[in-house]
Amino acid sequence: MGALAGVAAALRMAPRETRFGEVVTVRGQLIEVAGLGRAAPLGARLTVQGPAGPIDLEVTGLAGDLAQCLSFADPRGVAAGARAVLAAREMSLRPGEGWLGRVVDGLGRPVDGLGALPQGGAARPVRALPPAAAERGRVGERVTTGVRALDLFAPLCRGQRLGLFAGSGVGKSVLMAMLARWTACDVAVIGLIGERGRELKEFIEDELGEEGRARSVVVAATSDEPALMRRQAAWTTLAVAEHFRSEGRHVLCLMDSVTRFAMAQREIGLASGEPPATKGYTPTVFAELPRLLERAGPGRAGEGSITGLFTVLVDGDDHDEPIADAVRGILDGHVVMSRRIAERGRYPAIDVLKSVSRTLPGCLAADENRVRLAARELLSTNADMEELVRLGAYQPGSSAEVDRAVELAPGIDRWLNQDRSERGGGTGNFAQLAALLKGAA
């Protein structure tokens, strides 16, 4: 029955008859097609013949009888008068168990050289709506990530959506790889949006490893690909995650990065004639962000959940720039990675005092919360006095609280440091932190 339902859904999404149009204008990335009329709504998929074969297009705007399209590949060689074929009124995928361990592009095509990709039974729209708010389950129990700084100070729960905010070169991608390997889940869906091409194999072979890859689906769109493909890869990442959630599984969805998704949407909006708004970002960027991020989270009754970790590349280390500010308001917590901490040699360079998980304090036991709050207070005192101590303006013995903080903070800082191959101790982390606190009493 599942296979028949999938075939029926695919037939509904396919055009009822073959419709043809004609390319009338090519302006940069924008291709205008005439002759399709009402048959090609927004989001429809077309194909045109290029010099090296068919090129996929998406209808991103409508102007009278013209369908304004952008391409998923380099459109060079497409000429006015070329025939455009309506391929589908809505883009869809058919994920399945055979996708685990595979690498696909934004259109769900294999790019790992391992042959054809097995197709699942049910077709799933790429741009699905999130579950209705009243139908969703609640955030579940705590999930162990293996990263001490997170498990102690910004714990993650099943179905929670957490943002990782960092500038370039602070160790964001390495932290994502650690989370992909160690976070407790049934399936991991990893979206690499706008990343460097050379990093894909390094991430899969060195960071993810055989064990991590076996339970993962990787969706990749590198920085040299068109904006439409980069945006599509983000939608595809969530569509694949939703498929496994519908089967009742706990899915870990990692996306690196939301900022590059926003940049791709900005390019698409500007090409379609939208006016630039905040720092050049078009209005649809801020409309699309919640539509993307809200798809993660708990499912309906009987379904699983998607625990989302989304990276945000802050521009010039400005954590109040428009995309960072918008994403922070949508997600259920944010983890701040600091260049100052990275330069000091502590990795992951998580600033535990600026990081917030909105599942606190409820996700921790009472004794764990006491240890966490005591450590935060001590680290905060040390941060406040650090400059005075370095300059010699603080005299030891002036405050017992400050003396204790100055004595203990370096040890906690060293303990929070983790090599990429070192896995944290889960719930045992609180006992170790409590022992450190007692040692300085």
Number of C-alpha atoms within 10 A of each C-alpha: 8 10 12 11 13 17 15 13 17 22 13 13 17 18 17 11 9 11 16 18 23 19 22 16 17 18 8 11 20 19 23 22 28 19 17 18 15 10 17 24 18 17 17 22 23 25 20 23 17 17 11 8 9 15 18 22 26 27 22 21 21 18 8 9 13 22 26 24 29 29 23 21 17 16 22 12 10 19 18 14 13 15 17 23 20 22 22 24 21 20 21 22 21 21 25 16 12 12 22 17 18 21 24 21 22 23 20 22 14 19 15 14 8 9 9 10 17 13 14 18 19 22 22 21 19 24 19 15 11 18 16 9 11 7 11 16 18 15 20 17 15 18 19 23 24 22 26 24 25 21 21 23 23 24 25 30 23 24 27 28 28 27 27 26 26 27 19 14 10 21 18 23 20 16 19 21 20 21 22 27 23 16 16 18 20 15 23 31 28 26 30 29 28 27 20 12 15 9 12 17 12 12 16 18 12 11 21 21 15 14 10 19 22 15 19 26 26 26 29 28 27 20 17 13 16 22 27 24 26 30 24 25 29 29 24 29 28 27 24 27 28 29 21 23 25 17 12 17 20 24 29 30 28 28 26 24 24 27 21 22 27 22 20 22 25 24 19 25 20 14 19 17 10 15 14 14 11 11 9 12 21 22 16 17 21 18 10 13 19 16 15 19 21 18 21 27 29 28 27 19 12 12 18 24 30 32 27 30 28 24 25 28 23 20 16 10 15 14 18 12 14 16 23 23 13 15 24 20 11 15 21 19 23 25 26 20 25 21 19 12 16 17 11 9 12 17 24 25 25 28 17 20 15 13 19 19 22 18 19 15 15 11 19 16 9 11 11 19 18 14 18 20 13 15 22 15 15 20 20 16 18 23 15 11 15 16 12 13 15 9 8 10 10 16 10 12 10 9 11 11 15 20 17 17 24 21 15 21 21 13 13 17 14 12 15 22 18 18 13 15 9 11 16 19 16 15 14 10 18 20 14 14 20 17 12 17 20 10 10 14 11
